[in-house]
Amino acid sequence: MDYVIIGGAQAGLAMAYHLQKMNKQFIVLDGQSQVGASWLNRWDSLKLFTPTEYNHLPGLKFDAPKGHYPSKIEVANYFKTYVEKFSIPMQLNTHVTAINKTENGFEVIHKNGSIKANNVIVATGPFHIPYTPPCHTKIEDSTLQMHSNYYKGTHQLQSGDALVVGGGDSGYQILNEISKDQSRTVFFSGDTKVKSLPQQFLGKTLWWWFTKVGFLSYNKYSWIGKKINRSTQPVIGTDVKGILSRDNVIPVGRTKDALNDQIIFESTKKSSIKNVVWATGYRPNFKWIHGLELDADGYPKNYRGVSNMDGLYFIGLPWMFTRGSATLGGVSKDASYLANVINGKN
C-alpha cells in the first residue's frame, strides 16, 4: 500500500482526490459508521459560517445556491457524493489505535487488525478530546451535564435553569438556541466582550471581504498571521449583543468552582442550575502515533503538513499554514501543496 489516509472528512477526502489523480494505491480509514458522520454527530441546528461558494473540495463544487449556508446534513451528503463520484476507497468502522514506524514504512493498527503502508496521511482534524473543566466532577448527579460535542438540541435538557459555558462560536450558537425559550433562565459563562461579525456586509458575504483583503491567506509565519493567530477570534453570524440583551440571559463571568448544587462564578454563586452545556473546546490527542514530536500545544511539529518523521504527513490541523487550514473551504489549498510535495518526492 502506498498511502493510508486516516480520517474521512474534508481533509482526508481532499487528499484522496489528489492521490487518486496521481494513481497512488491508497485507502481511507474512518472510525465512523458512515461518510459524513463527524458532521452529523453535531447539534441539529448547526450551519456552516461559510456560504456555498467557499466550501468546494477539489474537483467537485458544493451543489447549493450561491450565498447559501449549508446545514450539517448537506455537508454530509456532499461528502457522500464526493466519495461516490471519485470512487474513493474507504473503510468505515475502522478506528485506528496506533501508528508504528517500521524499516519499510509504517504499520497502522486498528481494532480489527493492521495495515502496512509506505506513507501515512493523518487527517483526523482538530477536534479530538472534548474538554470540560475539572470542577464539573463536583456538580451533583441530578444536574444534567454535557459537552457541546454531544449536544443535539433543547429536547435533551430537563426542566429548570441552564448554564452555557464558553464564548466561542459554538457557545453563542447554543446559548442562542436555548435562550429562545423565554420561560427558562440561561446563565452564560464566557467572554461577553467578544467581537461579532455579520455574515453579510454592504451586500457582500463576510467571506467575500475576507478573501478580498487577504485575511484568509496570511500564513502563520508572517507578522500579521502571528497577530491574527494570537488574537481572540470573532463570533461569526451570531448576534452576540442581541442574545446577551435577552431578559432571560444572565452573564455570570468565569466559572471558578462547584460543590453539589452550587456553581461558583467570578462574582456570584448559583444553586438553581439543572442543565450545563460545556462549549469549552477540545484538546489534541496524537499520543497514538509512536515517536511523533509534538509542539507546546500538543500538535505535531510540521511544516505545511510535512512532519519530522519521513513519510508521515498531516492535513486539516488548525492554523497548519493559514487560518482556513482546518475549514471545509480552506483545506483544498493545503491539500494541493501537500500533493505537490508528495509528487515531487516520488
N, C-alpha and C positions, 0 to 999 in steps of 0.2 A: 504494500500500500504506500503510495507516495505521500498522501496527506490524510490526517484525521482532523476534522473541524469539530470542536466541542462547543455546542450551543447552536440552536436552530432558529434564533430570532433574526432581527435585521442584520446584525454584524456577521453572523455565520452565513446567512443567505447571500449577502453581498460578496463575501469571499468565495463561496461555492460557485457563483456566477463566473468569476474570473478564472478559477481553477478549471471549470468546465471549458472555457474558451481556450485554455492552454493545453487541453487534452490530458490533464493530470488524472491519475487514479486516486479517488478520494471518497470519503464517506462523512456525512454529518451525523454526529451523535447528539441526541437530546433526551433529557431525563423525563420530559413530559409525555402525556399520552396522545397528544395531537399537536399539529402545527399551529402556532399562534397562542398556545396555552399560557405563555408568560404574560400576554396581554389580557387574555380572557379572565385570568385569575384576579385581576384588579377590580376596583369598585365599579358598580354598574353604570354610573353616570359619567365615567371618565371620557374625556375627549382630548385629542391632541391640541397642543398650543400652536402648532404649525398648520397652515392651510395646505390643501391638497398639492399645490404646485411645488411645495418644498419637501415632499415626502416620498419622492421616487427613489427606488432602488435601481441599480444599473440594469439597463435593458428592458425595463417594463415600467410604464407610467402608472401611477395610482389612479385607478378608474373612478374618479369622482369629480364633480364640478369645481372649477377654479374658485378659490375663496372658501371652500367648504372645510370644516374642521372635523375630521373623521372620528368616529367612535371606536372603542376598543374592538368591537365586533368587525367593523370594516377593516381595521388593521389586520386582524387575524385572517380574515377572508382574503385579503391581499397577499399575505404570506402563503396561504394555501394555493392560490392561483399561481404565484411565483414558482413554487416547488413543482407544480404540475407542468407549467409552460416550459421550464428548462430541464425537466426530468432529473431533478437533483436527488441523488441517492441519500436517503435519510433513514436512520434507525432510531425509532422512538422508544420510550420506556427504557432508556439506557443511561442510567445515572453513573457518571464517571467518578470514581473514588480516589484515583491516584494516577500520576504520570511519572514514570521512571525513565531516566536516560540510560541507554544501553550503548554498546560498542557500535552498533549499526543504525542507531536511531532512537526510537522511543517505544516503550511499552505502555499502552493506555489501558488501565484496569477499570472495569466496570462491574456492576453487580452480578452479571451473568458470565463473566469471563474476561478476556483481554484481547487487544488488537495491537499488532506490531506495525509501526509506521516510520518512514524516513523522517517525516516532519509532522509537527502538530501546530494547529492554529487554535488558540483559546479565545472563544467568542461568547463567554458567559455573562458579559455585561457588567454594569457597576453595582447591581443590587443583589447582594449575597445573603448576609445575615441581618434580619430585622433587629434594630437596636431599640431597647427600652431602658430608661434609667434604672439603676439598682433599687430605687425606692419603691418600684412597682410591687416588689415582693412583700412589702409591709402593709399593703392595702388589703382589707378584709375580703374574703372569698365571695361575699354576696354582691360586691361591686363588679360589674362586667367590664373586663379589660380586653382590648385587642390592639394590635399594631395595625397601622394603615394598610399593611401588606395583606391583611385578612379582612379588612372592611369591605363590604359589598354595598350596603345601603342602610337606611334608618330602620328597616324592618328587623335588623339584628339586635337593636337596642331594646332594653327593658324600660319600663316607666320610670320617670324621675329625671333629675338634673343630669347633665352630661358635661364632660370636660374634653376639650381637644387640645393636645399638646403638640406644638410645632408650628413655626411660622413660615414655612416654605409653600410652594405651590400646592402640594398635597394637603397640608394642614388647612390652608384657607379654602380650598375647594370643599373639603369635608365639613369644615365649620359652616360654610355657606349652606350646604345641603341640610345639615342637622338643625340649624337655627331657623330654617324656613317655617318650622313648626313653632309658632309664637307661644304655644302653651308650655313649651319646655325651656327652662333656663339653661343656657350653654355658657360655661366658663371657658375662657380662652387663655392658654399659657403659651405665649410666643411673642415675637417681635411685632409690636403694633406700629412701629415707625418704618417698616419695610416699604420700599417703593413699589408701586404697582403700575403696570403699563397696559394700555388698552390694546386689543387685537387689531383695531383699525385706527388710523390717524391720517387726517387730511385726504381721505378717500383711498388710501393705500393700506395694505396689511402691515403690521409691525415688522414682519419678516422681510417684506419688500424694502423697508427702510434699513433694517439690519444689513441686508445684502448690499444696498446702495452705498452705505457708509463703510462697508467692510468689517462691521462689528464681529461677524461670524468667522472671518478669515484671519484675524490676528492669532499668531501662534503663541504657544505657551512660553517660548524662549524670548519673545520680543518684550520691550519695555511695557507697551500698552497691554499686551497679553498677560503679563505678570500682574499688572494693576487690576485688570478685569477679574482674573482668577482669584485674587485676594479679597475682592470686594463682595459685599453681600448681594446675592443675585436677586433681581426684582421678581415679583409675582406677576405673571403674565395672564391677561384676560380675565382676571377676577377683581371685582370692585371691593378692594380692601376697606376703604373708608365707609362705603355703604354697608358692608357686613358689620363692621365694628360699631356702627351707629344704631343698630337694631336694639330695641329696648330689652330683648331677652339675651343679648350677648354681653357678657361681663368679663373684661380683661382682668387677669389676676397676677400678671408678672410671671417670673420664672418659677417653675416647680422645684421646691427645695427638698421636701421630705414627705413622709406619710406615716401614719400609725392607725391601723384598723380603719375606722370610717372617716378619719380626718386626714385631709391632704393639705400640706403646708406650702404656702406660696411666699413670695418676697414680702408682701405687705398684709397678708390675710391668711385665714385658715377656713376651710370649708368641710362640713361633715354631711352635706346633703347629696353629694355626687354619687350617682348609681351607675354611671357609664363613663369609661375613659377610652378615648382613641388616641393612641400614641403615634403621631405622624413625625417621628423622631429619626427618620433616616435609616441607613444601613451601614454595616461595616464590611469591608472586603475580606474575602477568605480565599487565599491562594496557597494555604499550607499543604494541600493535597498534591502540589507539584514539587516533587522532591528535588532539592538542590537549587531552587529558584532564589534569586537575590531580590529582596523587596526594598522599597524606599521607606521613608519615615512614616508615610501614611498607610503602609501595608499593601501598596500596589507594586506590581512587577517593575523593576528597573528596565527601561526600554527606550529606544528612540524611534518614534513613529511606528511602534508595533514590533520592532526587531529587538528581541530580548538579548540578555548577556549569555544565553545558552544557545549554542549553534543549532539551528533547525526548529527552534521554538518561537512562535510568533503570537502576538495579541492584537485584537481588534475590538472596538466598542468600549474602551476604557474612558472614564471621564477625563476631559482635557488631555487626551492622548497626544493631540497636537493643537487642536483648536477647541473652542467652547462647544462646537457641534459634534465632537467626536463620538459622543455616546447617544446621539439622537438619530431618529429614523432618517431624517433628511441629510444629516451631516456625515453619516458613516461611509457614504459612497466614495468621497474623496480619499479617505484613509485607506479604504479597500483598494482603490486604484493604485495608490502609492505602493502599498504592500505587495500588490500583484506584480508591479514593475520590478520591485526588489527581488521577488521570488523568480521571476522570469529571467532577470539578469544573472542571478546566482546559478541557475540551471542551464 
